[in-house]
Amino acid sequence: MFKNIKKHKFDWAQFKWVRIGYKALIKQAIIPAIIIGAISGLAAVLLKNGVYNLTAWVHSLTQTGHLSLLYFFLPIIGIVLTVIFTNKIIKEKLDHGVTRVLKAVSKNKGDIRPHNIYSNIVACVITASFGGSIGMEGPIVTTGAAIGSNTAKFFDYPHKYKLLFICAGMSSAIAAIFKAPIAGLIFSIEVLAIDLSAGFLIPVLLSCVTGTIVATFFLGQKAEFYFAVFTNYNYSNTLFFILLGIFVGLLSVYFLRTYSFIEKSLVKIKKKTLRILIGGGLLGLLIYLFPPLYGEGYNNMEIILSGNIEQLFSNSIIYPYFNSEIGFLILLIILFFMKVIATALTTGAGGVGGVFAPALFTGAVGGTAFAILMNILFNTSLNVSNFTLVGMAGVMAGVIQTPLAAIFLIAELTGGYNLFIPLIITATISYATTRLVEPYSIYTKSLAESGELLTHDKEKNVFTLLDKNDLIETEFVTLNINQKLSDLIEAIKICNRNVFPVLNDDNNLVGLIYFKDIKNIIFDKQDYDKISISELMKEPEIVIDINESLDSIVEKVRMQNIWNIPVVDHGKYVGFISKSSLLSAYQEVFDTFTFE
């Protein structure tokens, strides 16, 4: 019955334009960007649902409406489980996720181990669900960066695109968790300190949009928290927003210094068990006294924005002693001081999480307390919710030092730009105030201290990314100070270099011989065994110590009219750094940061 059916010859030529289009989309990084956005969106969904469901299960263990004594032990349990996961299963520290991403970019060519795609999610879910006072944003940003880095590996893109994909992963992760694509884009650009042209901006934007769509599909339209602002900005309140900017700027300084001090103090405790008991125990005590410190705190931010401030403390044993307007104000002041302590105790003891949400929480409580205090002192009627939102942007701008991301995040979360002017005023003043005292953010301080920080100064970035060990050339024939001219002649035969390092018996560099200085005597064979190397060599005009900073090395190369400069390690010969190798390496790395 099939005899009359003609065989159809498949014509691949008709798919020529499909293949061309596919290759073009790959070349322009469009398809990988969409993939990164989709996976980052799914990761955000898994993280949020994981924290929500595990937290609900943990809360079900306490059947009463009030926090039981079990909450003394929950943080310890969570930190123990997290430490077991990181030390025994992953076998790598997962703390300070964003800082690790920045270090991977500056010192590891953007390579991020694949386990970071899932390990940060698992560790954060455990930590937050058992009461760890941390945020999900740090882990999800690390996850997004890992997705971007490994996608670049999969498609075999060069290093330049790896940085672009890391940016796309970080952007889409923030966009997905907050349903705020513009804030996600700006956040990653500010944190990574890269400049994108329009052509390279498109893949990152597509990644943000894709992440937002995926997260919205699974989680619904509701953002992490949402509060619609219907009142327009009252210009007569400008002075109060200026004062708020100064206040939250100082609060940001307190956050940065307290967090660093507590975490470093806990790290000094060498016994991990003791560290967990101290950190987790103190955290449990704080949560018992101040229930809003439990977990990430977004539900508590919604409570504050709704105006039901007393509900924050309804489960606290100290609530009856502060049941008044002044009492609530005192509790709020205590709360924003305690939040950073709780966060530092969590991460210092071994928990995994970020400071993004704690910074927003601190800003929300600080802004609320500020507005209430102003209303009491000056008999004004400031809109407390507006100051809550603007305070969040202010502390984020100060602690994370991403003022533009802070402004656009709150603008997107409130569904409009009614607060845009006060957001700009407060965020910029907070940022400037913090920078006067603390020039680096919570993500970049340790990197700046170790000289591994990337900035918007491309030249400094090149110096940070360059590895001086890669610049050292060793294809030189060495001579011993006790050898003769005949030995130099043999060296000339096998080497195409025009400089010969002279060493003593201890391998210390004692001199250099330049071919231009001896070319007139190399044909006098009768002198081959008469003239010693020590007679021909010159002392080096300048040497580079292998432990010198790259800035110092570059300055020496610039200032000296010498093409090859010897490198020593405590006097012992290592090799040479040439101007040509330095310039070519500089240009190669510089191109990595030129997205045009």
C-alpha positions as CSV (number, residue, x, y, z in Angstrom):
1,M,0.0,0.0,0.0
2,F,3.0,2.3,0.4
3,K,4.4,1.7,-3.1
4,N,2.9,4.9,-4.6
5,I,4.2,7.1,-1.9
6,K,7.3,8.9,-3.1
7,K,10.3,9.1,-0.9
8,H,10.8,12.6,0.4
9,K,14.3,13.9,0.1
10,F,15.1,16.2,3.1
11,D,16.5,19.5,1.9
12,W,18.9,20.9,4.5
13,A,19.5,23.9,2.4
14,Q,16.1,25.3,3.4
15,F,17.4,25.6,7.0
16,K,20.4,27.6,6.0
17,W,19.0,30.9,7.4
18,V,18.0,29.1,10.6
19,R,21.6,27.9,11.1
20,I,22.9,31.4,10.3
21,G,20.5,33.0,12.7
22,Y,21.3,30.5,15.4
23,K,25.1,31.2,15.0
24,A,24.4,35.0,15.1
25,L,22.4,34.7,18.3
26,I,25.2,32.6,19.8
27,K,27.8,35.1,18.7
28,Q,25.8,38.0,20.1
29,A,25.4,36.1,23.3
30,I,21.6,36.2,23.1
31,I,20.8,32.5,23.5
32,P,23.3,32.0,26.4
33,A,21.9,35.1,28.1
34,I,18.4,33.8,27.9
35,I,19.5,30.4,29.2
36,I,21.3,32.1,32.1
37,G,18.2,34.1,32.9
38,A,15.9,31.1,32.9
39,I,18.2,29.0,35.1
40,S,18.8,31.9,37.5
41,G,15.0,32.4,37.7
42,L,14.5,28.7,38.5
43,A,17.2,29.0,41.1
44,A,15.5,31.9,42.8
45,V,12.2,30.0,42.8
46,L,13.9,27.0,44.5
47,L,15.5,29.2,47.0
48,K,12.4,31.1,48.0
49,N,10.2,28.0,48.1
50,G,12.9,26.1,50.0
51,V,13.1,28.8,52.7
52,Y,9.4,29.2,52.9
53,N,8.5,25.5,53.2
54,L,11.4,24.5,55.5
55,T,10.6,27.5,57.8
56,A,6.9,26.5,57.9
57,W,8.0,23.0,58.9
58,V,10.3,24.3,61.6
59,H,7.6,26.6,63.0
60,S,5.2,23.7,63.1
61,L,7.5,22.1,65.7
62,T,6.2,24.8,68.1
63,Q,2.5,24.5,68.5
64,T,1.9,27.6,70.6
65,G,1.4,31.1,69.3
66,H,4.4,32.3,71.1
67,L,8.1,31.5,70.6
68,S,9.0,28.6,72.8
69,L,12.4,27.9,74.3
70,L,13.1,25.7,71.3
71,Y,14.0,29.0,69.5
72,F,17.1,29.2,71.7
73,F,18.4,26.0,69.9
74,L,17.1,26.4,66.4
75,P,19.9,28.7,65.2
76,I,22.5,26.3,66.6
77,I,20.8,23.4,64.8
78,G,20.7,25.3,61.6
79,I,24.3,26.4,61.8
80,V,25.5,22.9,62.7
81,L,23.7,21.4,59.7
82,T,25.1,24.2,57.4
83,V,28.7,23.6,58.6
84,I,28.3,19.8,58.1
85,F,27.0,20.5,54.5
86,T,29.8,22.9,53.7
87,N,32.7,21.1,55.4
88,K,31.8,17.4,54.7
89,I,29.8,17.5,51.5
90,I,31.0,20.6,49.5
91,K,34.3,20.8,51.3
92,E,34.6,24.5,50.6
93,K,33.6,27.6,52.5
94,L,30.5,29.3,51.2
95,D,30.6,32.5,53.2
96,H,30.8,35.9,51.7
97,G,29.4,34.8,48.4
98,V,29.5,38.1,46.5
99,T,33.0,38.7,47.7
100,R,34.0,35.3,46.4
101,V,32.5,36.1,43.1
102,L,34.5,39.4,42.9
103,K,37.7,37.5,43.9
104,A,37.0,34.9,41.2
105,V,36.7,37.6,38.6
106,S,39.9,39.4,39.8
107,K,42.1,36.4,40.5
108,N,40.7,33.3,38.9
109,K,39.8,34.6,35.5
110,G,36.1,34.4,36.3
111,D,36.1,30.6,36.9
112,I,33.5,29.6,39.5
113,R,33.2,26.0,40.5
114,P,30.0,24.3,39.3
115,H,28.9,23.3,42.8
116,N,28.1,26.9,43.5
117,I,25.1,26.6,41.2
118,Y,23.3,24.6,44.0
119,S,25.4,24.6,47.1
120,N,24.7,28.2,48.1
121,I,21.0,27.6,47.7
122,V,21.0,24.5,50.0
123,A,23.2,26.1,52.6
124,C,21.1,29.3,52.7
125,V,17.8,27.4,52.9
126,I,19.1,25.5,56.0
127,T,20.5,28.6,57.7
128,A,17.6,30.9,57.1
129,S,14.9,28.3,57.9
130,F,16.3,27.6,61.3
131,G,16.4,31.3,62.2
132,G,19.7,32.6,60.7
133,S,19.3,36.3,60.5
134,I,20.6,36.6,56.9
135,G,19.3,37.3,53.4
136,M,18.9,35.2,50.4
137,E,20.3,37.7,47.9
138,G,24.0,36.9,48.5
139,P,23.6,33.2,47.8
140,I,21.3,33.7,44.8
141,V,23.8,36.3,43.4
142,T,26.6,33.7,43.8
143,T,24.4,31.1,42.2
144,G,23.7,33.4,39.2
145,A,27.3,34.2,38.8
146,A,28.2,30.5,38.9
147,I,25.5,29.8,36.2
148,G,27.0,32.6,34.0
149,S,30.6,31.4,34.5
150,N,29.8,27.8,33.7
151,T,27.6,28.7,30.7
152,A,30.5,30.6,29.2
153,K,32.6,27.4,29.7
154,F,30.0,25.3,28.1
155,F,29.7,27.4,25.0
156,D,33.5,27.9,25.0
157,Y,33.4,31.7,25.1
158,P,36.6,33.8,25.7
159,H,37.3,35.4,29.1
160,K,35.7,38.7,28.1
161,Y,32.3,37.0,27.6
162,K,32.7,35.1,30.8
163,L,32.7,38.4,32.7
164,L,29.6,39.4,30.7
165,F,27.8,36.2,31.6
166,I,28.7,36.5,35.2
167,C,27.1,40.0,35.1
168,A,24.0,38.5,33.4
169,G,23.7,35.8,36.0
170,M,24.0,38.2,38.9
171,S,21.6,40.6,37.3
172,S,18.9,38.0,36.5
173,A,19.2,36.5,40.0
174,I,18.4,39.8,41.7
175,A,15.8,40.5,39.0
176,A,14.1,37.2,39.7
177,I,14.2,37.4,43.5
178,F,12.7,40.9,43.6
179,K,10.8,41.0,40.2
180,A,12.9,44.1,39.5
181,P,14.9,43.8,36.3
182,I,16.3,47.3,36.1
183,A,17.6,47.1,39.7
184,G,19.1,43.8,39.0
185,L,21.0,45.1,36.0
186,I,22.3,48.2,37.8
187,F,23.3,46.2,40.9
188,S,25.6,43.9,39.0
189,I,27.2,46.7,37.0
190,E,27.8,48.7,40.2
191,V,29.2,45.7,42.1
192,L,31.3,44.3,39.2
193,A,32.5,47.8,38.3
194,I,32.2,47.2,34.5
195,D,31.0,49.5,31.7
196,L,28.7,48.0,29.1
197,S,28.0,49.5,25.7
198,A,24.6,49.1,24.2
199,G,25.5,46.0,22.2
200,F,26.6,44.2,25.4
201,L,23.9,45.6,27.5
202,I,21.2,43.8,25.5
203,P,22.2,40.3,26.6
204,V,22.2,41.3,30.2
205,L,18.8,43.0,29.9
206,L,17.4,39.9,28.2
207,S,18.8,37.8,31.0
208,C,17.1,40.0,33.6
209,V,13.8,39.9,31.8
210,T,13.9,36.1,31.4
211,G,14.7,35.6,35.1
212,T,11.8,37.9,36.1
213,I,9.4,36.1,33.8
214,V,10.4,32.6,35.0
215,A,10.2,33.7,38.7
216,T,6.8,35.4,38.1
217,F,5.5,32.3,36.3
218,F,6.2,30.0,39.3
219,L,5.7,32.5,42.2
220,G,3.1,34.9,40.9
221,Q,3.2,38.6,40.5
222,K,3.8,39.4,44.1
223,A,7.3,40.7,44.8
224,E,9.4,39.9,47.8
225,F,7.5,42.7,49.4
226,Y,5.3,45.3,47.8
227,F,3.9,48.6,48.9
228,A,2.1,50.9,46.5
229,V,2.9,54.6,47.0
230,F,-0.1,56.8,46.1
231,T,1.0,60.1,47.7
232,N,3.1,62.4,45.8
233,Y,6.4,63.8,47.1
234,N,5.9,66.8,49.4
235,Y,8.7,69.2,48.8
236,S,8.3,70.7,52.3
237,N,9.7,67.5,53.7
238,T,13.0,67.8,51.8
239,L,14.9,68.7,54.9
240,F,13.7,65.6,56.7
241,F,14.9,63.4,53.9
242,I,18.3,65.1,54.0
243,L,18.5,64.4,57.7
244,L,17.3,60.9,57.1
245,G,20.2,60.5,54.6
246,I,22.7,61.6,57.2
247,F,21.1,59.3,59.8
248,V,21.1,56.2,57.7
249,G,24.6,56.9,56.4
250,L,25.8,56.9,60.0
251,L,23.7,53.8,60.6
252,S,25.4,52.2,57.6
253,V,28.8,52.9,59.1
254,Y,27.6,51.3,62.4
255,F,26.4,48.3,60.3
256,L,29.8,47.9,58.5
257,R,32.0,48.2,61.5
258,T,29.9,46.1,63.9
259,Y,29.5,43.3,61.3
260,S,33.2,43.2,60.6
261,F,34.1,43.3,64.3
262,I,31.8,40.6,65.4
263,E,32.5,38.3,62.5
264,K,36.3,38.7,63.0
265,S,35.9,38.1,66.7
266,L,34.1,34.8,66.1
267,V,36.6,33.7,63.5
268,K,39.4,34.0,66.1
269,I,37.7,31.2,68.1
270,K,39.6,28.3,66.6
271,K,37.4,25.5,68.0
272,K,34.4,25.3,65.6
273,T,32.2,23.7,68.1
274,L,32.7,26.5,70.6
275,R,32.3,29.1,67.8
276,I,28.9,27.6,66.8
277,L,27.7,27.4,70.4
278,I,28.7,31.0,71.2
279,G,27.4,32.5,67.9
280,G,24.3,30.3,67.7
281,G,23.5,30.6,71.4
282,L,23.7,34.4,71.4
283,L,21.6,34.5,68.2
284,G,19.0,32.3,69.8
285,L,18.8,34.7,72.8
286,L,18.4,37.7,70.5
287,I,15.6,36.0,68.6
288,Y,13.8,35.0,71.8
289,L,13.9,38.6,73.0
290,F,13.3,40.1,69.5
291,P,11.3,37.7,67.3
292,P,11.6,40.0,64.2
293,L,15.3,39.0,64.0
294,Y,14.3,35.5,62.9
295,G,15.2,34.6,59.3
296,E,15.4,37.1,56.4
297,G,12.7,39.4,57.7
298,Y,10.7,40.4,54.6
299,N,7.4,39.5,56.3
300,N,8.4,41.9,59.1
301,M,9.1,44.6,56.6
302,E,5.6,44.2,55.2
303,I,4.2,44.5,58.8
304,I,6.1,47.7,59.2
305,L,4.9,49.1,55.9
306,S,1.3,48.2,56.8
307,G,1.6,50.3,59.9
308,N,1.0,47.5,62.4
309,I,4.3,48.1,64.2
310,E,3.1,46.6,67.5
311,Q,2.6,43.3,65.7
312,L,6.4,43.0,65.3
313,F,6.8,42.5,69.0
314,S,3.6,40.7,69.9
315,N,5.4,37.4,70.5
316,S,8.2,38.9,72.5
317,I,8.4,38.5,76.3
318,I,9.5,42.1,76.7
319,Y,6.6,43.5,74.7
320,P,4.4,44.3,77.8
321,Y,7.0,46.6,79.2
322,F,7.1,48.8,76.0
323,N,3.4,49.0,75.1
324,S,3.2,52.7,74.2
325,E,4.3,55.0,71.4
326,I,7.6,55.9,73.1
327,G,8.0,52.2,74.0
328,F,7.6,51.1,70.3
329,L,10.1,53.8,69.3
330,I,12.6,52.4,71.9
331,L,12.0,48.9,70.6
332,L,12.6,50.0,67.0
333,I,15.8,51.7,67.9
334,I,17.0,48.6,69.8
335,L,15.9,46.4,66.8
336,F,17.9,48.2,64.1
337,F,21.0,48.0,66.4
338,M,20.4,44.3,67.1
339,K,19.8,43.2,63.4
340,V,23.4,43.6,62.3
341,I,24.6,41.8,65.5
342,A,22.3,38.9,64.7
343,T,23.5,38.8,61.1
344,A,27.1,38.9,62.1
345,L,26.6,36.1,64.7
346,T,24.9,34.0,62.0
347,T,27.6,34.2,59.4
348,G,30.5,34.3,61.9
349,A,29.4,31.1,63.5
350,G,29.2,29.3,60.2
351,G,25.8,30.1,58.6
352,V,25.5,31.0,54.9
353,G,23.6,34.0,53.8
354,G,23.9,37.6,52.6
355,V,23.7,41.1,54.1
356,F,21.3,42.5,51.4
357,A,18.1,41.7,53.3
358,P,19.5,42.7,56.7
359,A,20.6,46.0,55.2
360,L,17.1,46.6,53.9
361,F,15.6,45.5,57.2
362,T,17.9,47.8,59.1
363,G,16.9,50.7,56.8
364,A,13.2,50.0,57.1
365,V,13.3,50.0,60.9
366,G,15.7,53.0,61.0
367,G,13.5,55.0,58.6
368,T,10.4,54.1,60.6
369,A,12.0,55.1,63.9
370,F,13.3,58.3,62.3
371,A,9.8,59.4,61.1
372,I,8.1,58.5,64.4
373,L,10.7,60.5,66.3
374,M,10.4,63.5,64.0
375,N,6.6,63.4,64.4
376,I,7.0,63.4,68.2
377,L,9.6,66.1,68.4
378,F,8.3,68.5,65.8
379,N,4.6,67.7,65.9
380,T,4.6,66.9,62.2
381,S,2.6,64.3,60.2
382,L,5.3,62.7,58.1
383,N,4.2,59.6,56.1
384,V,6.0,56.9,58.1
385,S,5.7,54.3,55.3
386,N,7.5,56.6,52.9
387,F,10.4,57.1,55.3
388,T,10.4,53.3,55.8
389,L,11.0,52.7,52.1
390,V,13.4,55.6,51.6
391,G,15.4,54.4,54.7
392,M,15.7,51.0,53.1
393,A,17.3,52.5,50.0
394,G,19.6,54.7,52.2
395,V,21.1,51.8,54.2
396,M,21.5,49.7,51.1
397,A,23.3,52.5,49.4
398,G,25.6,52.9,52.4
399,V,26.3,49.3,53.3
400,I,26.5,47.8,49.8
401,Q,27.5,51.1,48.2
402,T,25.2,50.6,45.2
403,P,23.2,53.9,45.3
404,L,21.6,53.6,41.9
405,A,20.5,50.0,42.5
406,A,19.0,51.0,45.8
407,I,17.1,53.9,44.2
408,F,15.7,51.8,41.4
409,L,15.0,48.7,43.6
410,I,12.6,50.6,45.9
411,A,11.1,52.5,42.9
412,E,10.3,49.2,41.2
413,L,9.0,47.5,44.3
414,T,6.6,50.4,45.0
415,G,5.2,50.2,41.5
416,G,6.1,53.8,40.5
417,Y,8.4,56.8,40.9
418,N,6.4,58.9,43.3
419,L,9.3,58.6,45.8
420,F,12.1,59.0,43.2
421,I,13.3,62.5,44.4
422,P,13.5,61.6,48.1
423,L,15.1,58.2,47.1
424,I,17.8,60.1,45.2
425,I,18.3,62.6,48.1
426,T,18.6,60.1,50.9
427,A,20.5,57.4,49.0
428,T,23.1,59.8,47.7
429,I,23.6,61.5,51.0
430,S,23.8,58.2,52.8
431,Y,26.3,56.9,50.2
432,A,28.5,60.0,50.6
433,T,28.3,60.0,54.4
434,T,29.3,56.3,54.5
435,R,32.2,56.8,52.0
436,L,33.7,59.5,54.1
437,V,34.2,57.0,56.9
438,E,34.2,53.6,55.2
439,P,35.5,53.9,51.6
440,Y,34.6,50.3,50.7
441,S,31.4,48.3,50.9
442,I,30.8,45.2,52.9
443,Y,31.6,43.2,49.8
444,T,34.8,44.9,48.8
445,K,36.6,45.8,52.0
446,S,38.6,42.6,52.4
447,L,39.4,42.6,48.7
448,A,40.6,46.2,48.8
449,E,42.9,45.4,51.8
450,S,44.5,42.5,49.8
451,G,44.8,44.5,46.6
452,E,42.3,42.3,44.7
453,L,39.5,44.9,44.2
454,L,38.1,45.8,40.8
455,T,37.0,49.4,40.4
456,H,35.6,51.6,37.5
457,D,39.3,52.6,36.9
458,K,40.1,50.3,34.0
459,E,43.9,50.8,34.4
460,K,43.8,49.8,38.1
461,N,41.6,46.8,37.1
462,V,44.2,45.7,34.7
463,F,46.9,45.8,37.4
464,T,44.6,43.9,39.7
465,L,43.9,41.2,37.1
466,L,47.4,40.8,35.9
467,D,49.4,38.0,37.5
468,K,53.0,39.1,37.7
469,N,54.1,35.4,37.7
470,D,52.7,35.2,34.2
471,L,54.9,38.1,33.1
472,I,58.2,36.6,34.2
473,E,60.2,35.2,31.3
474,T,62.7,32.5,32.0
475,E,64.1,31.6,28.6
476,F,67.5,33.1,29.3
477,V,70.8,31.3,29.5
478,T,72.5,32.0,32.8
479,L,76.2,32.2,33.4
480,N,78.3,31.7,36.5
481,I,80.6,34.5,37.6
482,N,83.6,32.1,37.5
483,Q,83.1,31.2,33.8
484,K,85.1,32.6,30.8
485,L,84.3,34.3,27.6
486,S,84.3,30.9,25.8
487,D,81.3,29.9,27.9
488,L,79.5,33.1,26.9
489,I,80.1,32.3,23.2
490,E,78.5,28.9,23.7
491,A,75.5,30.6,25.4
492,I,75.2,33.0,22.5
493,K,75.0,30.0,20.1
494,I,72.0,28.5,21.9
495,C,70.1,31.6,22.9
496,N,68.4,34.3,20.9
497,R,68.3,36.8,23.8
498,N,70.6,39.8,23.9
499,V,71.1,39.8,27.7
500,F,72.7,37.2,29.9
501,P,72.2,37.1,33.7
502,V,75.3,36.3,35.7
503,L,74.9,34.3,39.0
504,N,77.2,33.4,41.8
505,D,77.5,29.9,43.3
506,D,74.4,30.6,45.5
507,N,72.3,31.4,42.5
508,N,72.2,35.1,43.4
509,L,72.1,37.6,40.6
510,V,75.4,39.6,40.5
511,G,75.4,41.1,37.1
512,L,74.2,41.3,33.5
513,I,76.0,41.0,30.2
514,Y,74.5,42.7,27.2
515,F,75.4,41.5,23.7
516,K,75.9,45.0,22.4
517,D,78.7,45.5,24.9
518,I,80.7,42.4,23.9
519,K,80.1,42.1,20.1
520,N,83.5,43.7,19.4
521,I,85.5,41.0,21.2
522,I,83.6,37.8,20.4
523,F,85.7,37.3,17.3
524,D,89.0,37.3,19.2
525,K,89.3,33.6,19.8
526,Q,92.7,34.0,21.6
527,D,90.9,35.8,24.4
528,Y,88.1,33.2,24.9
529,D,89.9,31.6,27.8
530,K,91.6,34.7,29.1
531,I,88.6,37.1,29.7
532,S,86.4,36.1,32.7
533,I,82.7,36.7,32.9
534,S,83.2,39.0,35.9
535,E,85.2,41.4,33.7
536,L,82.3,41.6,31.2
537,M,79.3,41.9,33.4
538,K,77.7,45.1,34.7
539,E,75.7,45.5,37.9
540,P,72.0,45.7,37.1
541,E,70.7,49.3,37.1
542,I,67.5,48.2,38.6
543,V,65.9,44.9,39.7
544,I,62.4,43.8,40.5
545,D,61.6,41.9,43.7
546,I,59.1,39.1,43.1
547,N,57.1,40.3,46.2
548,E,56.7,43.8,44.8
549,S,53.2,45.1,43.9
550,L,52.3,45.2,40.3
551,D,51.9,49.0,40.5
552,S,55.6,49.3,41.6
553,I,56.7,47.0,38.8
554,V,54.8,48.9,36.2
555,E,56.3,52.2,37.5
556,K,59.8,50.8,37.2
557,V,59.2,49.6,33.7
558,R,57.9,53.0,32.7
559,M,60.6,55.0,34.3
560,Q,63.6,53.0,33.0
561,N,64.9,53.0,29.5
562,I,65.6,49.3,29.8
563,W,63.7,46.6,27.8
564,N,64.4,43.7,30.1
565,I,64.4,44.1,33.9
566,P,65.7,41.1,36.0
567,V,63.4,39.6,38.7
568,V,64.9,38.3,42.0
569,D,63.5,36.6,45.0
570,H,65.5,37.7,48.1
571,G,68.5,38.2,45.8
572,K,68.1,34.9,43.9
573,Y,67.6,35.0,40.2
574,V,64.1,34.2,38.9
575,G,63.8,35.6,35.4
576,F,63.1,38.8,33.5
577,I,60.0,41.1,32.9
578,S,60.1,42.8,29.6
579,K,58.3,45.9,28.4
580,S,56.9,43.9,25.4
581,S,55.4,41.2,27.6
582,L,53.9,43.7,30.0
583,L,52.4,45.8,27.2
584,S,50.8,42.8,25.4
585,A,49.5,41.4,28.7
586,Y,48.1,44.8,29.6
587,Q,46.3,45.2,26.3
588,E,44.9,41.7,26.5
589,V,43.4,42.3,30.0
590,F,42.3,45.8,29.1
591,D,40.2,44.4,26.2
592,T,38.4,42.2,28.7
593,F,36.9,45.4,30.3
594,T,36.1,47.1,27.0
595,F,32.6,46.0,26.1
596,E,32.1,47.9,22.8
